Amino acid sequence: MKAAGGSRTAVLVCQGRAAADGLASPGRFADPVAVELLRDDERRPVEQVRANTPPSTWLERLEYESVRACAAIAVPRTVAIDDAVRHHPSAQVVIVGAGLDTRAWRLPELADRAVFEVDHPASQRDKRERVARLPEPARPVRPVRPVRFVPVDLARDRLAAALAAAGYRRDLPTTWIWEGVVPYLTRAEVERTTAALAALSAPGSRLIVNYQARRPAIAVGQLISRAAYLVAGRRSMWANEPWRSLWTATAMANLLRRHGFTVGSDDDLLAVATRLPASTARRASLRSGRVAVADRPG
């Protein structure tokens, strides 16, 4: 998932949230911080999507459509995860594969919580540079405690040791947010990471995991995207950051159960979008994306 300066996927998701801020599901979705984390060239397609003015050039149109599609997915996914966080106020929150997550700066419920952001060192360097430029007026929430950045390569480093060094307490219940990461891991890596999170979870902890179910239309769409970028002389994000594992709801529930978590809810994003209401134009993508909320009995 890593590019030289971080993750291209993380930027796209941030662009999607910025494009939807204030326009999609008012009163249920808002992310005024997202646009402030973007660089000038990354804001351009966001502004075009918000203005509903598709660009005329081929490459710019590809970027425009990518941001527009991501906005439709980001709204229900963000709302589903935010609601699960609000309904389970743990003393500490760990965001695994944080990317350009903005929750520590926009959710009042996290203002006085210990928030740990875990990510690959390259992605985290990029995030910290962006956060350092975040203007004060753009921060709806002023965290009482500074966000604790925890650089970890999950393929090589020990998560427990890295979190402990950052002040994480294993005796306190934790809310884990695992968003936009699972598809990019192999099934074995997902299993190992779940085991690591479970070993660090005191009774009363919650794990919120976003994952993808298999949908043939999604695979076809990714192939078309790769081909379109190839024609335009650019590498698609799907070439650098391919999906490596897809899960059924049953398989995910079994995985979480093996590691001591009980699934309380598991919804696809189409169901979430319908309840908001939000755009359901990207039905295949919305059906593919899922958010499971699982708790460790207290």
C-alpha positions as CSV (number, residue, x, y, z in Angstrom):
1,M,0.0,0.0,0.0
2,K,3.0,2.2,0.1
3,A,4.3,4.7,-2.3
4,A,7.5,6.7,-1.9
5,G,5.7,9.4,0.1
6,G,3.0,7.3,1.6
7,S,-0.1,5.6,0.4
8,R,-1.9,6.7,-2.7
9,T,-5.0,5.0,-1.4
10,A,-4.9,7.1,1.8
11,V,-4.8,10.3,-0.3
12,L,-7.7,9.1,-2.4
13,V,-9.8,8.3,0.6
14,C,-9.0,11.7,2.1
15,Q,-10.0,13.3,-1.2
16,G,-13.3,11.4,-1.1
17,R,-14.1,12.7,2.4
18,A,-13.1,16.2,1.4
19,A,-15.3,16.1,-1.7
20,A,-18.3,15.0,0.4
21,D,-17.9,17.3,3.3
22,G,-21.0,19.4,3.8
23,L,-22.7,18.1,0.7
24,A,-23.5,14.4,1.5
25,S,-25.8,13.4,4.4
26,P,-25.7,16.8,6.2
27,G,-26.0,16.3,9.9
28,R,-24.6,12.8,9.7
29,F,-21.4,13.2,7.8
30,A,-18.8,16.0,8.0
31,D,-15.1,16.1,7.6
32,P,-13.8,19.7,7.3
33,V,-10.3,18.6,8.3
34,A,-9.8,16.3,5.2
35,V,-9.2,19.1,2.7
36,E,-6.6,20.7,4.9
37,L,-4.5,17.6,4.8
38,L,-4.4,17.6,1.0
39,R,-1.7,19.4,-1.0
40,D,-2.7,21.9,-3.7
41,D,-2.5,19.4,-6.6
42,E,-4.6,16.9,-4.6
43,R,-7.3,19.5,-3.9
44,R,-7.9,20.2,-7.6
45,P,-10.1,17.1,-8.4
46,V,-11.8,17.6,-5.0
47,E,-12.9,21.1,-6.1
48,Q,-14.0,19.9,-9.5
49,V,-16.2,17.1,-7.9
50,R,-17.7,19.6,-5.4
51,A,-18.5,22.0,-8.2
52,N,-19.8,19.1,-10.4
53,T,-17.5,20.3,-13.3
54,P,-15.8,17.3,-15.0
55,P,-12.5,18.3,-16.6
56,S,-12.0,17.8,-20.3
57,T,-8.7,16.1,-20.4
58,W,-8.5,12.3,-20.2
59,L,-6.2,12.0,-17.2
60,E,-7.9,14.7,-15.2
61,R,-11.2,13.0,-15.9
62,L,-9.9,9.7,-14.5
63,E,-8.8,11.4,-11.3
64,Y,-12.2,13.2,-11.1
65,E,-14.1,10.0,-11.4
66,S,-11.9,8.2,-8.9
67,V,-12.5,11.0,-6.3
68,R,-16.3,11.0,-7.0
69,A,-16.5,7.3,-6.6
70,C,-14.5,7.4,-3.4
71,A,-16.8,10.1,-2.0
72,A,-19.8,7.8,-2.4
73,I,-18.0,5.0,-0.5
74,A,-16.4,7.2,2.2
75,V,-19.6,8.7,3.5
76,P,-21.4,5.5,4.7
77,R,-18.1,3.9,5.7
78,T,-17.1,6.9,7.9
79,V,-20.5,7.2,9.5
80,A,-20.7,3.5,10.3
81,I,-17.3,3.6,12.0
82,D,-17.8,6.9,13.7
83,D,-21.1,5.7,15.2
84,A,-19.4,2.5,16.5
85,V,-16.7,4.7,18.2
86,R,-19.3,7.0,19.8
87,H,-21.3,4.1,21.2
88,H,-18.3,2.6,22.8
89,P,-16.2,5.3,24.5
90,S,-13.0,3.5,25.5
91,A,-10.2,5.1,27.4
92,Q,-7.8,4.5,24.5
93,V,-8.4,4.3,20.7
94,V,-5.9,2.7,18.3
95,I,-6.3,3.4,14.6
96,V,-4.5,0.6,12.7
97,G,-3.3,1.6,9.2
98,A,-4.4,5.2,10.0
99,G,-3.5,6.8,6.7
100,L,-4.9,10.3,6.6
101,D,-7.5,9.6,9.2
102,T,-8.9,12.8,10.8
103,R,-11.0,11.4,13.8
104,A,-8.6,12.8,16.5
105,W,-9.2,16.3,15.1
106,R,-12.9,16.2,14.4
107,L,-14.6,13.8,16.8
108,P,-15.4,15.5,20.2
109,E,-15.7,12.1,21.7
110,L,-12.0,11.5,21.3
111,A,-10.8,14.9,22.6
112,D,-9.8,13.5,26.0
113,R,-8.9,10.0,24.9
114,A,-5.5,8.5,24.3
115,V,-5.4,8.1,20.5
116,F,-2.7,6.0,18.9
117,E,-2.2,6.0,15.1
118,V,-0.4,2.9,13.8
119,D,0.9,3.0,10.2
120,H,3.9,2.1,8.0
121,P,6.8,4.5,8.7
122,A,6.7,6.0,5.2
123,S,3.0,6.7,5.4
124,Q,3.3,8.1,8.9
125,R,6.1,10.5,7.9
126,D,3.8,11.8,5.2
127,K,0.9,12.1,7.6
128,R,2.9,14.0,10.2
129,E,4.2,16.5,7.7
130,R,0.6,17.2,6.6
131,V,-0.7,17.5,10.2
132,A,2.1,19.9,11.1
133,R,0.7,22.3,8.5
134,L,-2.9,21.9,9.7
135,P,-4.2,25.4,10.5
136,E,-5.8,25.9,13.9
137,P,-9.2,27.1,12.5
138,A,-9.5,23.8,10.6
139,R,-9.4,21.8,13.8
140,P,-12.9,21.4,15.2
141,V,-11.5,19.4,18.0
142,R,-8.4,20.3,20.0
143,P,-7.1,17.0,21.4
144,V,-6.4,17.2,25.2
145,R,-3.7,14.7,24.7
146,P,-1.4,14.7,21.6
147,V,-2.0,12.0,19.1
148,R,0.6,9.3,19.5
149,F,2.1,8.2,16.2
150,V,3.3,4.6,16.2
151,P,5.4,3.7,13.1
152,V,5.0,0.0,12.5
153,D,5.6,-2.3,9.5
154,L,3.2,-5.1,10.4
155,A,5.1,-7.5,8.2
156,R,8.3,-7.1,10.2
157,D,7.7,-5.2,13.5
158,R,6.1,-6.3,16.7
159,L,2.9,-4.3,17.3
160,A,2.8,-4.9,21.0
161,A,6.3,-3.6,21.6
162,A,5.7,-0.5,19.4
163,L,2.5,0.4,21.2
164,A,4.0,-0.2,24.6
165,A,6.8,2.2,23.8
166,A,4.2,4.8,22.9
167,G,2.4,4.4,26.3
168,Y,-0.3,2.0,25.4
169,R,-1.9,0.2,28.4
170,R,-2.9,-3.5,28.0
171,D,-5.0,-3.3,31.1
172,L,-7.5,-0.8,29.7
173,P,-10.3,-1.5,27.3
174,T,-9.5,-0.3,23.7
175,T,-11.5,0.7,20.7
176,W,-9.6,-0.6,17.6
177,I,-10.4,1.0,14.2
178,W,-9.1,-1.1,11.3
179,E,-10.4,0.7,8.3
180,G,-9.3,0.4,4.6
181,V,-6.5,-2.1,5.4
182,V,-7.8,-5.7,5.3
183,P,-8.2,-6.0,1.5
184,Y,-4.5,-5.1,1.0
185,L,-3.3,-7.9,3.3
186,T,-3.2,-11.6,2.6
187,R,-5.5,-13.9,4.6
188,A,-2.5,-15.0,6.7
189,E,-1.6,-11.4,7.5
190,V,-5.1,-10.6,8.4
191,E,-5.1,-13.6,10.8
192,R,-1.8,-12.6,12.4
193,T,-2.9,-9.0,12.9
194,T,-6.2,-10.0,14.4
195,A,-4.4,-12.3,16.8
196,A,-2.1,-9.4,17.7
197,L,-5.0,-7.1,18.4
198,A,-6.8,-9.7,20.4
199,A,-3.7,-10.3,22.6
200,L,-3.6,-6.6,23.4
201,S,-7.3,-6.3,24.1
202,A,-8.5,-6.1,27.7
203,P,-12.1,-7.3,28.4
204,G,-14.5,-4.7,27.2
205,S,-12.5,-3.8,24.1
206,R,-14.1,-3.2,20.7
207,L,-12.8,-4.0,17.3
208,I,-14.3,-2.1,14.3
209,V,-13.1,-3.7,11.1
210,N,-13.8,-2.6,7.5
211,Y,-13.3,-5.3,4.9
212,Q,-14.4,-6.2,1.3
213,A,-16.6,-9.0,0.1
214,R,-16.2,-10.6,-3.3
215,R,-18.1,-8.9,-6.1
216,P,-17.3,-9.7,-9.7
217,A,-18.3,-6.2,-10.8
218,I,-15.6,-4.7,-8.6
219,A,-12.9,-6.9,-10.1
220,V,-14.0,-5.9,-13.6
221,G,-14.0,-2.2,-12.6
222,Q,-10.4,-2.5,-11.3
223,L,-9.3,-4.0,-14.6
224,I,-10.9,-1.2,-16.5
225,S,-9.3,1.3,-14.2
226,R,-5.9,-0.2,-14.8
227,A,-6.4,-0.2,-18.5
228,A,-7.6,3.4,-18.6
229,Y,-4.6,4.6,-16.6
230,L,-2.3,2.6,-18.8
231,V,-3.7,4.3,-21.9
232,A,-3.2,7.7,-20.2
233,G,0.4,6.8,-19.4
234,R,0.0,6.5,-15.7
235,R,0.0,3.5,-13.3
236,S,-3.3,2.8,-11.6
237,M,-3.3,2.6,-7.8
238,W,-4.6,-0.9,-8.3
239,A,-1.2,-1.8,-9.7
240,N,0.7,-0.5,-6.7
241,E,-1.8,-1.4,-4.1
242,P,-3.8,-4.5,-5.2
243,W,-6.4,-6.3,-3.1
244,R,-5.0,-9.5,-1.6
245,S,-7.9,-10.9,0.4
246,L,-11.7,-10.8,0.3
247,W,-14.0,-12.1,3.0
248,T,-17.6,-13.2,3.5
249,A,-19.4,-12.1,6.6
250,T,-19.4,-15.6,7.9
251,A,-15.6,-16.0,7.4
252,M,-15.0,-12.7,9.1
253,A,-17.2,-13.6,12.1
254,N,-15.4,-16.9,12.4
255,L,-12.1,-15.2,12.4
256,L,-13.1,-12.7,15.1
257,R,-14.7,-15.5,17.2
258,R,-11.5,-17.5,17.1
259,H,-9.8,-14.6,18.7
260,G,-12.3,-13.9,21.4
261,F,-14.5,-11.2,19.8
262,T,-18.3,-11.5,19.4
263,V,-19.7,-9.7,16.3
264,G,-22.6,-7.4,17.3
265,S,-23.2,-6.1,13.8
266,D,-21.9,-6.5,10.3
267,D,-23.4,-4.3,7.6
268,D,-22.6,-3.7,4.0
269,L,-22.2,0.0,3.0
270,L,-25.3,-0.1,0.8
271,A,-27.5,-0.8,3.8
272,V,-25.7,2.0,5.7
273,A,-26.1,4.5,2.8
274,T,-29.8,3.6,2.5
275,R,-30.4,4.4,6.2
276,L,-28.6,7.8,6.1
277,P,-29.7,8.5,3.3
278,A,-26.8,8.9,1.0
279,S,-26.0,8.2,-2.6
280,T,-26.5,4.6,-3.7
281,A,-25.3,5.1,-7.2
282,R,-22.2,2.9,-6.7
283,R,-24.3,-0.1,-5.6
284,A,-21.7,-2.8,-6.4
285,S,-18.9,-1.0,-4.5
286,L,-21.3,-0.3,-1.6
287,R,-22.4,-3.9,-1.4
288,S,-18.7,-5.0,-1.4
289,G,-17.6,-2.8,1.5
290,R,-18.6,-4.0,4.9
291,V,-18.1,-2.8,8.5
292,A,-18.1,-5.3,11.3
293,V,-18.3,-4.3,15.0
294,A,-17.1,-6.9,17.5
295,D,-16.6,-6.7,21.2
296,R,-14.5,-8.7,23.7
297,P,-16.8,-9.7,26.6
298,G,-16.1,-7.8,29.8
